Amino acid sequence: MLEKFIKSLKASPIVKKGEYDYFVHPVSDGVPEMEPKILKEITAVIQKKTDLDVNKIVCVEAMGIHLATALSLETGIPFVVIRKREYGLLGEVPVFQKTGYSEQKLYINSINKGDKIFLIDDVVSTGGTYIAIIKALQKMEVEIKDAIAIIEKGDGKKIVEEETSISLKTMAKLDLVDGKVIVESTIEDN
């Protein structure tokens, strides 16, 4: 069911960002162009493999937005974006995020105690983004019904699960070997 997505991952170019090997893919970078059929594959598998008994889909700016939008359109569930910009709205919660290649503050708005949410983002590699957001949401007493990263690279999934006690699903686990993307497993293997 993920044939187009897996094929597109394997075709991803790899670039260096300092010492960090970085793959370039429409899910994680918005380039090259996103084929609608790939988004349809992703949303179909999410609907089949996750708990969407929620009142909000929550994503992280910027590369979670297209994923949450597609899923929202398919399910009719509204979505909220955790932003990189402060708005100063009542109840806004700042979150410090540190990943393998950046540090910044994120801001949570429009999520309330008792909300049941589905958390989605593009990639988990170091786990920094997910850990910071999950801990903030837990402190806000939000029920995280399910969470997914479309692409898993490195040990981030394991680190997130160890540090938050939230099970993080991933659509495709990959590694970068000799300048190529190797897909080690998919959510369909489980």
C-alpha positions in Angstrom: 0.0 0.0 0.0 3.0 2.3 0.4 4.6 1.6 -2.9 4.8 5.1 -4.3 6.0 6.5 -0.9 8.8 3.9 -0.5 9.9 4.3 -4.1 10.1 8.1 -3.6 12.1 7.6 -0.4 14.7 5.4 -2.2 15.0 8.1 -4.9 15.8 10.8 -2.3 19.0 12.7 -2.8 21.3 13.1 0.3 23.1 16.3 1.2 25.5 17.2 4.0 24.5 19.8 6.6 27.8 20.1 8.5 28.5 16.6 9.8 24.8 15.6 9.4 23.7 13.5 6.5 20.3 14.8 5.3 17.9 13.2 2.8 15.7 15.5 0.7 12.1 14.3 0.3 8.8 16.0 -0.3 7.4 14.7 3.0 10.2 16.2 5.0 11.3 19.2 2.9 8.6 20.1 0.4 11.0 19.4 -2.5 10.9 18.0 -5.0 7.1 18.4 -5.6 4.7 16.3 -3.6 2.7 13.8 -5.6 -0.9 13.7 -4.3 -0.9 9.9 -4.6 1.9 9.7 -2.0 -0.2 11.8 0.5 -3.2 9.6 -0.2 -1.1 6.5 0.5 0.1 8.0 3.8 -3.3 9.1 5.0 -4.9 5.8 4.1 -2.3 3.9 6.1 -2.6 6.3 9.1 -6.4 5.7 9.1 -5.9 2.0 9.0 -3.0 1.7 11.6 -3.7 4.5 14.2 -6.2 5.6 16.8 -8.1 8.6 15.3 -10.8 8.7 18.0 -9.7 12.3 18.7 -11.0 15.8 18.6 -7.8 17.4 17.1 -5.0 16.5 14.9 -1.8 18.3 16.1 1.2 18.9 13.9 4.4 20.9 14.0 5.3 23.8 11.7 6.3 23.6 9.0 6.6 20.1 7.6 3.8 18.6 9.6 1.3 21.0 8.1 0.7 19.3 4.7 0.4 15.9 6.5 -2.2 17.2 9.0 -4.1 19.0 6.2 -4.3 15.9 4.1 -5.4 13.8 7.1 -7.9 16.5 8.2 -9.5 16.6 4.8 -9.8 12.8 4.7 -11.2 12.4 8.3 -13.1 15.7 8.9 -11.1 16.2 12.2 -9.8 19.7 12.7 -6.1 20.3 13.1 -3.9 22.7 15.1 -0.3 23.7 14.2 2.4 24.1 16.8 4.1 27.2 15.6 7.6 28.6 15.5 6.2 32.1 16.2 4.8 33.5 19.4 1.3 35.0 19.1 0.7 36.0 22.7 -2.8 34.4 22.8 -4.4 33.5 26.1 -3.1 30.1 27.2 -0.2 30.0 24.7 2.4 27.5 25.9 6.1 28.0 24.9 8.2 24.8 24.3 12.0 24.7 23.9 12.9 22.3 21.1 16.4 20.9 20.4 17.2 18.5 17.5 20.3 17.2 16.0 20.7 20.3 13.8 18.7 23.2 15.5 17.4 24.8 18.6 14.3 27.0 18.8 11.1 27.8 20.7 7.8 26.4 19.6 4.4 27.7 20.7 1.2 25.7 21.5 -2.2 27.4 21.0 -5.8 26.1 20.8 -5.1 22.9 22.7 -6.8 22.5 26.0 -6.8 20.2 29.1 -8.7 17.1 28.3 -8.4 17.4 24.5 -7.8 14.0 22.8 -5.2 14.5 20.1 -3.4 12.7 17.3 0.2 14.0 17.0 1.8 13.9 13.5 5.2 15.2 12.2 7.4 14.4 9.2 10.6 12.9 10.7 11.9 11.6 14.0 15.7 11.3 14.1 17.0 12.6 17.4 13.6 12.7 19.1 14.1 16.3 20.3 11.0 17.8 18.8 8.7 15.0 19.9 10.1 14.8 23.4 9.7 18.5 24.0 6.1 18.6 22.6 4.9 15.4 24.2 6.2 16.6 27.7 4.5 20.0 27.2 1.2 18.3 26.2 1.4 15.9 29.1 1.9 18.8 31.5 -1.1 20.5 29.9 -3.1 17.3 30.7 -3.9 16.5 27.1 -4.6 12.9 26.1 -2.3 11.8 23.3 -4.3 9.0 21.8 -1.7 8.2 19.1 1.5 9.7 17.6 3.2 9.1 14.3 6.3 10.3 12.5 6.1 9.5 8.8 9.9 8.9 8.5 12.1 7.3 11.2 15.9 7.9 11.0 18.3 7.1 13.8 17.4 6.3 17.4 14.8 9.0 17.9 11.8 6.8 18.1 13.3 4.7 20.8 14.5 7.8 22.7 11.0 9.4 22.5 9.4 6.2 23.8 11.9 5.9 26.7 11.6 9.5 27.8 7.9 10.0 27.4 6.2 6.6 27.8 4.3 7.4 24.5 4.3 4.8 21.8 5.5 6.5 18.6 4.5 4.9 15.4 6.5 5.4 12.2 5.5 4.9 8.6 9.0 4.0 7.3 12.3 3.4 9.1 15.3 4.3 7.0 19.0 4.5 7.1 21.5 6.4 4.9 24.2 4.0 3.5 26.8 5.0 0.9 24.8 8.0 -0.3 21.5 6.1 -0.6 18.3 5.8 1.3 17.7 2.3 2.5 14.2 1.5 3.8 14.6 -1.0 6.6 11.0 -1.5 7.6 7.5 0.1 7.2 4.4 0.3 9.4 2.9 -2.4 7.3 5.6 -4.9 8.5 4.1 -4.7 12.0 
